[in-house]
């Protein structure tokens, strides 16, 4: 049963959502009969509740390696990570994907793949802004390096999370 579950998990991570594994035992032998089913092809990734970054930018910056390709859990996880990084660069440090839906698209008979649209529901969370930077005891540092861009801010700007490490 453990081996069967592991096989199912590995196949599902590569887009075989209808995988069926049966185990046949004989004296001193175990056979796993695998029926893969059709492989999932990701046609489109759509985001819902994305109020600050529009769908075309998310597609080009995050999901270009996923769309019109067979589903692969690792590649998809990297795309979701890229989405979160993009949001964090725009000041949304608490971005969450609250729901993943795999919606089958209309099928062509005889096709060896099942086409899906993935819909991600987002919770962008609050936006963080930076309005000024102060370095207590070292105000002269504000004239150098990564601090220069913040020295003369007229109004708050979205706080890119990567600025912390840069500074």
C-alpha positions in Angstrom: 0.0 0.0 0.0 2.8 2.4 0.8 4.6 1.7 -2.5 1.3 2.1 -4.4 0.6 5.5 -2.7 4.1 6.6 -3.5 3.7 5.7 -7.2 0.3 7.5 -7.3 1.9 10.6 -5.8 4.8 10.6 -8.2 2.5 10.2 -11.2 0.1 13.0 -10.0 3.0 15.4 -9.6 3.7 14.9 -13.3 0.1 15.5 -14.4 -1.4 12.0 -14.4 -4.4 12.9 -12.2 -6.4 9.8 -13.2 -3.7 7.3 -12.3 -4.8 3.9 -11.0 -2.3 1.5 -9.5 -3.3 -2.0 -8.5 -1.0 -4.4 -6.7 -0.8 -8.1 -7.5 1.2 -10.4 -5.1 2.6 -13.7 -6.0 4.9 -15.9 -4.0 8.0 -13.8 -3.5 6.9 -11.2 -6.0 4.9 -8.0 -6.1 3.6 -6.5 -9.3 2.3 -3.0 -9.7 -0.1 -2.5 -12.6 -0.2 1.1 -13.6 -3.0 2.7 -15.6 -1.8 6.2 -16.3 -4.8 7.7 -17.8 -4.6 11.0 -19.7 -1.9 13.5 -18.8 -2.9 17.0 -17.7 -2.0 19.8 -20.1 -2.2 23.3 -18.6 -3.7 25.6 -21.1 -4.0 28.7 -19.0 -3.4 30.0 -15.5 -5.8 32.6 -14.3 -5.7 34.6 -11.1 -8.7 35.9 -9.1 -8.7 38.7 -6.6 -5.6 40.2 -8.1 -6.4 43.9 -7.7 -2.9 45.4 -8.0 -1.0 43.4 -10.6 -2.9 42.6 -13.8 -3.3 39.2 -15.4 -1.1 39.9 -18.5 1.9 40.8 -16.3 1.3 37.7 -14.1 1.2 35.5 -17.2 4.4 36.9 -18.7 6.4 37.2 -15.5 5.3 34.1 -13.6 3.4 31.5 -15.7 5.1 31.5 -19.1 6.9 28.1 -18.2 3.6 26.5 -17.2 1.0 27.4 -19.9 0.5 25.2 -22.9 2.7 22.5 -21.3 2.1 19.2 -19.4 1.5 19.8 -15.7 4.6 19.4 -13.5 4.2 20.1 -9.8 7.8 21.4 -9.4 7.5 23.8 -12.3 4.1 25.0 -11.1 5.5 25.5 -7.6 8.3 27.6 -9.0 5.7 29.7 -10.9 3.7 30.3 -7.8 6.9 31.3 -5.9 7.7 33.8 -8.7 4.1 35.2 -8.3 4.7 35.7 -4.6 8.1 37.3 -5.2 6.6 39.7 -7.8 4.0 40.7 -5.3 6.6 41.2 -2.5 8.5 43.5 -4.9 5.4 45.6 -5.1 5.0 45.9 -1.3 2.6 43.0 -0.7 4.6 41.0 1.9 1.7 38.8 3.0 0.5 37.5 -0.4 -1.2 34.1 -0.2 -2.7 31.7 -2.7 -5.8 30.7 -0.8 -7.2 28.3 -3.4 -6.0 26.3 -6.4 -8.6 25.0 -8.8 -7.9 22.7 -11.8 -10.8 23.1 -14.2 -11.0 20.7 -17.1 -11.5 22.3 -20.5 -13.5 20.9 -23.4 -11.8 17.7 -24.8 -11.1 16.5 -28.3 -11.8 12.7 -28.5 -8.7 10.7 -29.0 -6.5 13.3 -27.3 -3.9 11.7 -25.0 -4.0 14.7 -22.7 -6.7 16.4 -20.6 -6.6 20.2 -21.0 -7.0 22.2 -17.8 -7.3 25.8 -16.8 -5.8 26.5 -13.3 -7.5 29.2 -11.3 -5.6 30.7 -8.4 -7.5 32.8 -5.8 -5.2 35.3 -4.2 -5.2 37.2 -0.9 -2.9 40.1 -1.6 -2.9 41.3 1.9 -2.1 44.9 2.9 0.5 46.9 0.9 3.6 48.2 2.7 5.0 51.6 1.9 8.3 53.3 2.7 8.2 57.0 3.2 11.7 57.6 4.5 14.9 56.0 5.7 16.8 57.1 8.8 20.1 55.7 10.0 20.5 56.9 13.6 24.0 58.2 14.3 25.0 57.9 10.6 23.0 60.4 8.5 25.9 60.7 6.0 25.2 57.1 4.8 21.9 58.4 3.3 24.0 60.0 0.5 25.6 56.6 -0.6 24.7 53.2 -2.0 21.2 51.9 -1.8 20.0 54.7 0.5 20.3 57.4 -2.1 17.0 56.5 -3.7 15.1 57.1 -0.4 16.9 60.3 0.5 14.5 62.7 -1.2 11.2 60.8 -1.3 8.3 63.2 -1.7 5.6 60.6 -1.1 5.6 57.0 0.1 6.4 54.3 -2.4 5.5 50.5 -2.3 8.2 48.8 -0.1 10.0 46.2 -2.2 10.9 43.4 0.3 14.3 42.9 -1.4 15.4 46.4 -0.3 16.0 45.1 3.2 18.6 42.6 2.2 20.2 45.2 -0.2 20.6 47.6 2.6 
